[in-house]
Amino acid sequence: MNVTVFYIAAAIAIITTCLVITRKNAVLALLYLAISLISVAVIFYDLGAPFIAALEVIIYAGSIIVLFIFVIMMLNLGKRATVAEQKLLHPRMWIGPTILATILVGEVAYLLARGNAGGTAANVVSPKEVGLTLYGPYLIGVELSSLLLMSALIGTYHLGWHKQPKPETQDVGREYATSVDVGGNTVRVGSSRPSGAT
């Protein structure tokens, strides 16, 4: 394990996680979250677990961030979201994530240049060992976490789902009597609906 790489990646992970919590803009928070997850992947790689590092990048920094972006797009926040997207095009917002991502890329390049990629730790964890551990003594924990994630998904669906409001038409369904003046007397002919009613 390279101690310098570990501490730099750990510092970036802590800084970007704090930035995720404190950002009001959801897309900027997602950028910092992706950098945080990639720095955790660098730590796993440095500790001798390249399979876990690859899963961290593919599943968390890839799939889940894309899922969050789709959720933000589906919320359709209107004019406020449009203004926020226009601000994202400003290069100043990308300076912080770009600098931190460049540092992480430099660390990975340094580890690869050393020639013992994925084997910097004393004991390398193989994918087979991960599978045997997860589905061996920790099988109940894996199943419970899957149930927890499924219940969180269902809860999120119910929290985000709302009925579309019906258009407000005050006169729909109300019947009107038509009266005609015949020889000075008002005669009620019948009832009808207003022209716009269905």
ZIVENQUI-V499419 format. One record per pair of residues at least 12 apart in sequence whose ideal C-beta (glycine too) atoms are under 10 Angstrom apart, sorted by sequence separation. I is the first residue (numbers start at 0). GAP is how many residues later the second one is. D is the distance in Angstrom with one decimal. If there is no record, write none. Layout:
I	GAP	D
I	GAP	D
This chain:
18	12	9.1
19	12	4.7
20	12	9.8
39	12	9.4
40	12	4.3
43	12	6.1
44	12	9.5
71	12	9.6
72	12	9.8
176	12	7.9
177	12	5.9
15	13	9.8
18	13	4.4
19	13	4.8
39	13	8.4
40	13	7.6
42	13	9.1
43	13	9.6
71	13	9.8
176	13	7.3
177	13	7.2
17	14	8.8
18	14	8.9
19	14	9.5
40	14	8.4
41	14	9.1
175	14	9.8
176	14	5.2
177	14	5.7
15	15	8.9
16	15	7.8
19	15	9.0
37	15	9.4
40	15	3.8
41	15	9.4
174	15	9.5
175	15	6.4
176	15	8.1
15	16	4.5
16	16	7.9
18	16	8.6
19	16	6.4
39	16	5.8
40	16	4.9
174	16	4.4
175	16	5.8
14	17	8.6
15	17	7.3
18	17	8.3
38	17	9.6
39	17	9.4
40	17	9.3
173	17	9.9
174	17	7.1
175	17	6.9
15	18	8.6
16	18	9.4
17	18	9.3
37	18	7.7
174	18	6.1
175	18	6.3
15	19	4.6
16	19	4.9
36	19	6.0
37	19	6.3
40	19	8.1
173	19	7.5
174	19	9.1
14	20	9.0
15	20	4.0
16	20	9.5
36	20	7.4
39	20	8.1
40	20	6.9
172	20	8.0
173	20	7.4
14	21	8.5
15	21	8.8
39	21	8.8
171	21	8.3
172	21	9.9
175	21	9.3
12	22	8.5
13	22	8.5
15	22	9.0
16	22	9.1
36	22	9.2
37	22	8.9
38	22	9.7
170	22	8.3
171	22	8.2
174	22	9.0
11	23	6.9
12	23	5.3
15	23	6.8
16	23	9.3
33	23	9.5
36	23	4.6
37	23	5.2
170	23	5.0
173	23	7.5
11	24	7.6
12	24	8.5
14	24	9.0
15	24	9.8
35	24	9.4
36	24	4.1
37	24	10.0
170	24	9.8
171	24	7.9
172	24	6.8
12	25	8.9
13	25	8.9
35	25	8.7
36	25	9.1
168	25	9.4
170	25	7.2
171	25	4.9
172	25	9.0
11	26	8.7
12	26	4.1
33	26	8.6
34	26	8.5
170	26	6.2
171	26	6.8
11	27	4.4
12	27	5.5
32	27	8.8
33	27	5.1
36	27	8.3
168	27	7.3
10	28	8.5
11	28	9.5
12	28	9.7
32	28	8.3
33	28	8.7
36	28	7.7
168	28	7.6
8	29	8.9
9	29	7.5
12	29	8.6
168	29	8.9
8	30	4.7
9	30	8.9
11	30	8.3
12	30	7.0
33	30	9.4
7	31	8.6
8	31	7.7
11	31	9.6
32	31	8.8
33	31	5.1
8	32	8.7
9	32	9.3
32	32	6.7
33	32	9.9
8	33	4.3
9	33	6.3
7	34	8.6
8	34	4.9
29	34	9.7
30	34	8.8
33	34	9.5
7	35	9.8
8	35	9.5
29	35	5.8
32	35	7.9
5	36	8.6
6	36	9.7
8	36	9.0
9	36	9.8
29	36	9.7
4	37	7.0
5	37	6.2
8	37	6.9
4	38	8.4
7	38	9.9
29	38	5.5
28	39	9.1
29	39	6.5
4	40	8.9
5	40	5.4
4	41	5.1
5	41	7.6
26	41	9.1
0	42	9.6
3	42	9.7
25	42	7.9
26	42	7.5
29	42	7.8
2	43	9.1
25	43	9.2
1	44	5.8
0	45	5.7
1	45	9.9
25	45	9.2
26	45	6.7
0	46	5.9
25	46	5.5
0	47	7.2
25	49	9.0
25	51	9.3
26	54	9.5
25	55	9.3
52	55	9.3
27	56	9.1
26	57	7.1
30	57	9.2
25	58	8.1
26	58	7.7
24	59	6.1
27	59	9.1
23	60	9.6
26	60	9.3
27	60	7.6
26	61	5.8
34	61	8.7
38	61	7.7
41	61	9.6
45	61	8.0
49	61	10.0
24	62	7.6
30	62	8.2
34	62	5.5
37	62	8.9
38	62	9.2
41	62	5.6
44	62	9.1
45	62	9.4
24	63	7.9
30	63	7.8
33	63	7.8
34	63	9.4
37	63	7.1
40	63	8.6
41	63	9.4
44	63	7.2
31	64	7.5
32	64	10.0
34	64	9.6
35	64	8.9
38	64	8.8
42	64	9.8
53	64	9.7
27	65	6.1
30	65	8.3
31	65	6.3
34	65	4.9
38	65	5.7
41	65	5.6
45	65	6.5
52	65	8.2
26	66	8.8
27	66	9.3
30	66	4.5
34	66	5.6
37	66	5.6
41	66	6.2
44	66	6.6
29	67	9.8
30	67	9.3
33	67	8.4
37	67	9.0
40	67	8.9
44	67	9.5
49	67	7.3
50	67	8.5
24	68	8.1
27	68	8.7
31	68	8.1
34	68	9.4
38	68	8.7
47	68	9.7
49	68	3.6
27	69	8.1
30	69	9.6
34	69	7.1
41	69	8.0
48	69	8.2
49	69	8.4
30	70	9.1
37	70	9.1
47	70	6.9
49	70	9.6
47	71	6.3
44	72	8.0
45	72	9.6
47	72	5.8
48	72	7.7
54	72	9.1
44	73	6.7
46	73	7.5
47	73	2.7
50	73	9.1
51	73	6.9
53	73	9.2
45	74	5.6
46	74	5.1
47	74	7.2
48	74	9.6
49	74	7.5
50	74	6.8
44	75	7.8
45	75	7.6
46	75	9.9
47	75	6.3
48	75	7.4
49	75	8.4
50	75	6.9
51	75	9.0
54	75	8.6
44	76	9.6
46	76	9.6
47	76	4.7
48	76	4.4
49	76	9.2
50	76	4.5
18	77	7.4
43	77	9.9
46	77	9.5
47	77	6.4
48	77	9.2
49	77	9.3
50	77	9.3
18	78	9.0
46	78	8.4
48	78	9.8
50	78	8.9
51	78	6.8
50	79	6.1
15	80	8.7
48	80	9.5
50	80	9.6
14	81	9.3
15	81	8.1
18	81	9.1
43	81	9.0
48	81	8.1
15	84	6.2
14	85	7.4
15	85	9.7
70	85	8.6
74	85	8.0
73	86	8.5
11	87	9.8
12	87	9.7
11	88	5.3
15	88	9.9
10	89	9.8
11	89	9.1
70	89	8.1
11	91	6.4
12	91	9.6
10	92	9.5
11	92	6.5
8	94	8.6
7	95	6.7
8	95	6.8
11	95	8.9
7	96	8.5
7	98	9.1
8	98	6.1
4	99	9.8
7	99	6.2
8	99	9.5
4	101	9.6
5	101	9.4
4	102	5.0
7	102	10.0
3	103	8.7
4	103	8.9
1	105	8.6
4	105	6.7
3	106	8.9
4	106	6.4
1	108	7.9
1	109	6.9
4	109	9.7
1	112	7.8
5	114	9.5
4	115	8.3
1	118	6.0
0	119	5.4
1	119	9.8
0	120	5.1
0	121	8.1
